[in-house]
C-alpha cells in the first residue's frame, strides 16, 4: 500500500513538472527524468515481485507506462537525453555478465553449452528463415517485387535476428534471484557466447543479403575479414581491460564500484571513438563491440586473477541503479505502435521462434548429456530478446533503406513481446531448476570486502 | 567521445581526491608558501583542478562536455541540501542549548547583511543592464558569506596535541556547534531569492516558496514511505540516488533552489522516518558525500571564468566585509551570553573558514539564472573561498590560542 502511494506521489510530481514551464538550468530535465525513472522503476519492481514476477518486468512496465507510447510522461526527447547513461549501463551489465562466468564451473558444462548453442542456432535459424520464406511473404507487404532469392536473403536476416538473445535480462534475473547452479551456468554461458555467434552470423547473413539484393556487388569477403578483426580486437581489448582492473583491485582496492562504472563508461565511448578513428584515418569499417570487450574483461577478472569475488561484490553495490535505469529506458523504448502495425506477423514470428527455441534447447540439452528435468526447462531460459536484436535491425535499416524500415518495425515488435515474456520465463525456469537463492546476500558468498567509503576531509559547509 | 573521456577523467580525479588522504597529507607536509597546505587539506583545491581542466585552462572539459556533466551539479546541490537537512531533527534540536542557537544563527545573519547590503549597491552600480537582479545577486553573496565551513576547524583540531585538545575543548565545541547550524541562514536566503518574481515571469514569491517547501515535503515523504519497509543497502542507495536526482532535477527545472528543497526533504526524513531508517539514511548520505562533493567542485571549477579586474576589486570588498561581519557578528551575538557559554573572546576569527556550502549557494543561483552578474558572483565567492581557506586555519589557531 505504501509503495502504491509512493508510486502515486512520483507520478503526480512528474505530471506536475510536465505542466510547469521549464527554467534555464542546463541538463535539469535529464536529471529529473533519471530520478523519475529510478524511483518509479524501483517501486514497480517491488509491486510486480509481489505477484511472483521478476523485478525487471516491473522496471520494463514502469518505462512502458511512463514512456512516449502510453502516458507520455517521458518524452522521446527526454529518453534520448539519457542515451549516454543507457550505453554506460549496457557495458556495465556486460562486465557483470562476464564476471558471473566461472571457468571452473563452466568446464564441466562445456559440452552441454556447445551442444545447446549449436542446436539453438540450427533449429531457430532454420525454423524462422523457413517460416518467413514460405509464409511470411504473404504477411509482409514489402515482399512485393522481390525475387525468391532476394526474399530468401530477407528471411535469413529474420532468422539470424531470431537467434539473438538478451544477456542484460539474463544477468539481471540471475543477480536478482542470486541463482547459482548448473542450469544457471548453462543459461548464462549460452546467452553470453551467443552474442559473439550472432555477430558472426549477422555478418554472414548481411553479406549474403547484400549480394542477392545488389547482384553487381561482390560478396563481402572483406566484410567477413572485418568482422573477424572486430572479434579478435574486441577480445584482446577485453583481456587488456580485465588485466588492468584486476591489477587495480589487487593494488589499490578502494572505490571499486566507481572504478568499474568509469571503466564501463570508457569502454562504451572508446569503442565508438576508435571505430570513427579507424574509419576516418585508415578507411577501415571496423566496429569494436563494447559488449564483447566488457564481457571479456569481466571474464578475465573472474577467471585469470584472484579478484573475481571482489569484483562481483563491487558490481553488486552499483547493479541495482544500473538495472533499474537500463530496463526502465528499455521499457520506454518499447514501441506499441510497431506491435499494433505488425500484429499478426509479429505474433506468428514470436510463436515460431518460441517453438524453435524450445526444440533447439531441448535437443541441445539432450545431446549435451543434461538430465531430462533440466533440458525440458531449457527453452524457457532463451526467450528473452532486447538490445542486440534491435541494434542489428537498425543496421539492416541503414543498409537497405527501401524495405529496411518495415523489416526493423517487425523486429521491434517481436523483440517488444519477447522482452516482456522472456524475463518471466527465465525467472520461472530458474525457480523450477531449484537454483534460486533469494535471501542470500553478496556477503554470504565470499570473504573479501569490495572497497569502502568513509568520511574524509572534503565536506560541504 | 570527449564527454565520456572527460567524465572518466573527472570521475578518476574525484575518486583520487576523495580516496587518497595519505597523498594529500604528504603534499600538505611540504612547507608550501602562503598556507597552501591548508587549501590542500580542505577539499576546495578541486575547484582549482577543475579550473585547470576547464575552458579557462587546458580546455579538456569544453562547454559541450560540461553541459553533459551538468546533471552532476544538480545532483551535488541536492545531495548537499539533503545531507544538511537530515541533521535538523526536532528531538536533537530541543536538546541543544536554546541560548546558543539564536547567537549562532544571529552572527550568520549579521554577516550576511553586512555583505549583502553593500553588494546590492555595488551590483546596481556595476551592472546597470541587470538592475533587476542586483538584489538577488547581493542576497546570494550575502548568503554565501554567512556560512562557516567545517574544514578549517577539522584541520586545526587534528593538529592540536592531546593536552591542548582537552584545554580547548569547550571553545572547539562551541565553534563546531556554530558551523553545524549557521548554514541554515544561507540556504533559506538563497531558497527565498530563487522564488522572486523576476525569475518566474512575474508569478508571486509566496507561491514559489510554498512550491519549494511542498516539493521538499513531497520528496521527504516519498523517501520515508519507501524506506518504511526494511530495505537493503543497495535499495537504500537506489532510493536516495533517485530522490536526489528527482528533487535536484525538478528544482532546477522549475528554477527553484535544490538546496532549500532538499533541506526541507532532509528535515522531513529526520523527523518522520523511524530511528533505524534515519540512521541508515544518514550513513548512506555520508558515504556518498565525498565522491559527489569532489565531482561537484570539479565541474564547478571547470565551468568557472575568473573574470575581469573589476571582479578582483569585488573579491577584496567581499573578504573585508565578510571578515568584519564575522568579527562584529560573533562579538555582538555572543557577548551577551559570555557568562553561560565557553569563553572565546576572538570567536569571529574562528568563523572565517569558508567552503562547500558557500560554493553550493552561488552555483545554485548560477544554475537558475546565468548572466554576467551571476558569473561575477561565482568568481567573487570562489576566490573568496580559496583565500579564506589559505588564511582561516592560521586565524582559527590564533582564536583558539587566545581562548582560555
Interface residues (C-beta under 8 A of the other chain):
Chain A: X2 X3 X5 X6 X9 X10 X13 X17 X20 X21 X22 X23 X24 X25 X26 X27 X28 X29 X30 X31 X32 X33 X34 X35 X36 X37 X38 X39 X42 X43 X84 X254 X255 X258 X259 X261 X262 X265 X266 X268 X269 X270 X272 X273 X276 X316 X317 X319 X320 X321 X324 X441 X453 X454 X455 X456 X457 X458 X459 X460 X461
Chain B: X1 X3 X4 X5 X7 X8 X11 X12 X14 X15 X17 X18 X19 X21 X24 X41 X42 X43 X46 X67 X68 X70 X71 X73 X74 X75 X80 X83 X84 X147 X149 X150 X151 X154 X155 X179 X183 X201 X215 X218 X221 X222 X225 X226 X228 X229 X232 X233 X234 X235 X237 X238 X239 X241 X242 X243 X244 X245 X246 X247 X248 X249 X250 X252 X253 X254 X255 X286 X287 X288 X289 X290 X291 X293 X294 X297 X355 X356 X357 X358 X359 X360 X367 X368 X369 X370
